[in-house]
Amino acid sequence: MTRDTPVSVTKLAYLGVETPDLDRMIHYYTQVLDFRLVDSDGNGAFLTTGTDHHCVVLTRGAARARTTVGYEIAGALDDAERHLKQAGYLTERRSDIGPGTPDVLVLEEPGTGTPLHLISGQDLVEGATPTPLRPTKLGHVAAFTPSLDRMQDFYQDLLGFRWSDTVGDFFVFLRCNSDHHAANFMASSKFEGMHHVAYEMRDPAHLVSMVDHLAQNKFRLEWGPGRHGPGHNLFTYHKDPDGNVVELFTQLDLVLDETKPYWEPRPWHEQHPMGPRTWEVDVATVNQWGPLNPSLLEH
């Protein structure tokens, strides 16, 4: 069930990534992941998988991911700005963020300081014809947080996200539309920044085609293929040239009716009907098919 919150996020729009080798990362995104380069100026690049102007923003700098996260919201930015100020949050209205997003409401994420960009939409790119290999969209961004409860409250009570699942007491999955999660947070006193970014593939055959293409370009898998418990998506993980962890996934759980928050039934679900739950920390939760990658669970 949706609730009235100061802001209602409806879509994960884009991810900001800093890189010391901009040309190398542009090559990775365009030639390996088959993204479309929409705009670049020598210090940055804007890339997309679809009709939105961008879903990834690369900026020359240190190797650092999740420097910004953009979210599309329902309603007007004016209303969001007023509601956030009434809730006691500092915001900044910007018209100079970059191409494709001429009006942005900037809000600082508590605990991490990451700038969150709230937008009502993006400029559309022309000629955005899908290609056989390109991912369908930016799916979710996972991050470490020093305060999991505070982060979950912020996303649910202020930005309108809904709880989807929790693993143990340290990993929370939140959704802002029908997808099982668009944001997930892992509690950590050791790490900060991004845990991984995930791009959606159409189906298992599309995922296999991309993994073959990764291998042809000498990118080896760090983990997978497998099937997660939370979200029940097929997954593979590899690292981009800067060492950021990238998940490619398909068959993510969906909830199509928020008045009945159960995932659309699938034969691999543990129970029927199946909805949000707190999972035990065990092998089947992390990967129904078997092996773990302990480094991706370290926190």
N, C-alpha and C positions, 0 to 999 in steps of 0.2 A: 504494500500500500504506500503510495507517495504521500509526502507530508508537505505542508507549507513551510518553506525555508526561505531565508533572505535571497538566496540564489538557487536556481535550478539548472545544474549542468546537464546537458543532453548528449555531449559528444567530446571525446578526446580529440583535440584538433591537431596539435603539433608538439614536437619535442625539440629542445635546443641542445646542441652538442658542440663543445669546443674541441678543436683539434690542432696539434702542432704542424700537421701536414695536410693542408686543405686539399691539394690536388689529389693526394692518395685517397682521401676519404670520398671525394667526388667520384673518383674512378670506381671505388668499391660500391657506392650506392647506384651509380649509373650502369656500370659494366657487369657487376656481379649480382646485385639485387634488382637490377633493371628498373630503378626509379627514373622518373623524368626530371631532368634539370630544368627548372623554370626560370631562374634568375641567379646571377652571380656577379660579383664586382671585384674579385681578387682578394677580398677579406672575408667573404662569406658566400653561402650558396643556399638556395631554397629549392627543395626537391619535393615531388609529390608522387602518389600512386594513382590518383584519380582526378576528379574535376576541381577539388579545392586547390587554391594556389600553392599550398605547401603542407606537408605533414612532418618534415624534418628540416631544421635550420642548422646549417653548419657555420661555425664562426672560427676564424683563426685565433689560436690561443693555446693554453695548456691543454693536455689531454684530460677532458672533464666532461662527463655526460650529465644530462638532466640539469642544465644551467637555467632552463626555463621550461615550463609546461603550459601549453595553451589549451583552454577549454572553451567549447561553444556552449552558450547558455540559451535558455528560453526567455523570451521577453526582451525588454529594452535595457541597454546598458545604463541609461539614466536611472531606471528603477533599481537596478542592481547596486549602482553606486550609492543611492540614497539608503537602501536597506542595509548595506554593509557599514555605512557610517553610523546608522542608528544602532547597529549591533556593536559598535565600538572599534571597528577595524579601520586602519589607515589605508587609503587607496590613492592611486594616481591615474589620471586620465591622460593617455598618450596618443599622439597622432603620428609619431616618428619612429615607431617600432621597426617598420620595414614594409616592403611591398606586399600587397595582398590583404593586409589588415590595417586599414587606415584609422580605425577607432578601437583602442584597447584600454581596458580597465585593469590596472596592475595591482596585485594583492600579494603580500608576502606570506608564504607558507610557514606556519608556526613550527618551531623546533629545528627547521632546516634552513630557513631564510631564502628558499628557492622562490624566485618571482613567478607567480601564476598570472597568466594572461587570460583575461575573460573577454570573449568576443561574441558578437551576435551572428557572425558569419564571416566568410572569406570571399575575396574576389574569385571568380571561376576562371579556369584556364581553358582556352579554346583548343579543339583538336585532341582532347584527352581520350584517345582511343585505347582501350585495354589491349595489352599484349599477352601472348601465351604465358610468359614467365613471371611477369610483375606481380608482387603481392597485391591483395585487394585493398588493404588499408593498414594504417597504424592501429594495432589492437589494444595494447595496454603498456603502461610503464610501471615497473616495480622499483621501489626505493627503500633504502634503510631509513629508520627514524629512531631518535633517542627516546621518544615517548609515544608508544603505540596508541594508548588510550586517548591521549590528547589529539593525535593525528586523526584517529577514527572519528572522534567527536566533531572535529573541525570539518571533515569531509561530509559527514552525515547531517549535522545540525546546521551548518552554514551553507554548504554547497549542494545539498540535496541528494547526495549519493545514498544508496541502499546497501545494507550488509548482505554479502553473498555467502561467505564461508570464512572459517578461521582454522588454522592448523596449530594444534597445541595452544600455547598462549603467546605466540610470537609472530604469526604470519596471518594478515587479514586481507581479504579480497572484497572490493567494493565495486558496485556497478552504478552507471548513470543512465543506462538505456537497457535494451533487451539482452545485451551481451553480459555474460556472467561476471566479468570484471573489466574495468578500464583502468583502475588503479589498485595496486596492492602494495602493502607496506610490511616490512620485516623489522621487528624490534632489534636494535643493536646498540651496544655501547662501544663496539670495536670499529664499525665501518660507517661511512656516510656516503651520500650520493646515490647514484643509480645502481640497482641490483641487476636489472636487465630491461631491454626494450623488446617488444614482441610485435611481429607483423603477421597478418592473417593470410593464409593461402586458401584457395577456393575449396579444395578437397584433398584427400590423400594422394591422388595422382599428381596434382599440382605441387604438393609438398615434395614428393619424390623427385619430380623434375628439377625443382630448385636445389635439392641436395646434390643431385648429379652435377648441376651447374656449379655449385660451390666446389665440389671435388675437382672439376675441370680447371677451376681457378685456384686450386691448392688451399682452399679453406676446409679444414677438417672439423668434424663434429666434436664438441666437448661432452655432449650427453644426448642420448636418444638414438633412434626414435623410441618413443614410449607414450604412455597415456597417463596424464595426471589424474589424481582423485578429484580435488577441487577444480571445477570447471570441466573435467573429463575430456580435455582437448588432447589430440595428438600433438606431440612436440618434438622439436630438435633444437639444440643450442649450439651455437658456434661463437667465435669472437671476431669482431671487426678489426681492421688494421691497427686501431689504437688499443685493443684489448677489451673493449666494451662487450658485454655478453648480449647476444642477439638471439631471441627465440623466434622460430618460425612455427606456426601452429595452424590447426584446422579442427573442425568439429567441436567448437566451444559450446558449452551449455547456453541455452537461451531461456529467458522468461518472457513470454509474450503477453501475459495478463498480470499486472501488478496487484490486482485484487485477489489473485490466486498464485502466490509466489512460489510456484514449483517449476523446476526446469522442464522443458519439453522432453517427454519420455524418450529414453534411448536404451537399447538392449544391454549396454555395459554399465548402467546405473546399479548401485548397490542395493537400492530399495525403490519401491514404487508406491505413491509418487515420491519424488525426491526434491528437496528444497534446501535452503541454507542450513548448515550444521557446523558444529565444532568437531574437527577430525582428530583422531589419535595420531601421534607422530610415529608412523611406521612405514615400512617399505611400500605397502600397497597404497598408502595415501599419496606418497610422492610419485610413485611410478607403478601403476597396476601391472605393467609388463615385466618388472624386475629390477634391474640394477639401479643403484643410486650414483649420484655424483656428490660426494660429501662436501666438496668445496662450494657448491651452490646452495647448501643449507647452512653454511657457517655464518654465524651472526653474533 
